[in-house]
Amino acid sequence: GLGFYTGTDGYLYVDNLRIDDIRAQVPDSPFYLYSKNRITANYKAYAAALEGLEHFVGYAVKANNNLPIMRHLQSLGSGAVLVSGNELRAAEAAGFDTTRTIFNGNGKLPEELRLAIEKGALINVDSEFDLENIAEAAKAVDKAARVLIRINPDVDPQVHAYVSTGLANSKFGIRNSHLQWFLDRVRQEPLLELAGVHSHLGSTITKVDIFRDAARIMIRFVEKIREEGFDIKYLNIGGGLGIDYHRRGDKIPSPADLVNTVRDLVADLGLTMILEPGRSMIGNASALVNTVTGVKTNGNKNFIVIDGSMSALLRPSLYDAYQHIELTAPCNGKQDTFDIVGPVCESADFLGKERELATPKAGDGLVVHDAGAYCMAMASTYNLKMRPAEYWVSDGELKQIRKGETLQDHLRYFEGL
Ligand code: LLP
């Protein structure tokens, strides 16, 4: 098996290992558990989809910044997409060739821009002030900055408002009507090299048509920019592909479906295509493994209380996101409808609502699936529930890939003050 599935014996597995056997070996709970082979397969799906096109895949590190995971993606051939100086430093620590990285963001700091230019990263221009900051930083380090202009395609990705980024009123990208100003400013600055255009529509996208709509719009910009005499190379259509969070076999487009909707549009333009996947690279390669603390009923609601919480995994609380939940072992408790909640002191602390499950017992295992992207990366220590340890199964063997955070880590911030 590859990734997470229910075996013929009714137990939940990751690759070849029973999750309950893993739980018996691991001292921590909750913990994040990954399938390294699933990550490899996800990367290879992108690489295969892009065959025949000049391309570069930039893994969006924001989705998961675990160092062994980053190192693994790097070893497979991935580049990296970054949103902070620290992400750039972490990518370098993981072995990424920093000239194959892209530095994105609407609020890049002067110090971060200097670092990115020194390291040879591609840099997205997001606004007028951002362009001025990039030009200043290039002068400060006396090195040319290779930039992409982030177009705002104003295409609705039809996703939750919090993860929608390419609409006219969003905080990202340039005012398209002001393009000429950007071209003129780049022309005046000898240390700015216009290398391409970028857009990112949003995240959890399950309709690839909108990538074609956006690519069409971007290609009009490419033509206009070329007419102005710039020799641009990169068409970066961002990340955003969704995954099958509901795990009921919905038809979710694959990387090949995504690439094929735009292939003919980019093939003839002599452009290098860049994709920036985060979620679809890592999301389905992990689950948060929790232990049931108890079961209770209030009013007409049943609750399964687990040791994991919104501190370990925030997406349901923040976006009302659905992540599938299962028990790790066959269970003959009564089938019922439950909210799955953590121990944190607020009602937003839930991992799932109205789920049909067999009534578990204290000590049983319960997983929240598809927890590879934006879960550990967004974890906090709220209520001093410390950030979980991480493990992966690598070629059939369990290995720890991140230590659990401890209270000592927290107390250290106050030492000597
Ligand atoms: N490129 C840019 C410029 C981005 O802003 C993002 C994600 C990506 C690439 C990667 O997108 P992906 O392939 O992962 O969809 N915390 C939210 C997701 C925020 C996404 C932010 N930008 C969540 O938990 O769903």
Residues whose N, C-alpha, C, O or C-beta is under 5 A from the ligand:
A	BS01	LLP	A60 A63 N104 V163 H200 G202 S203 T204 G238 G239 G240 L241 E276 P277 G278 R279 S280 R315 Y374
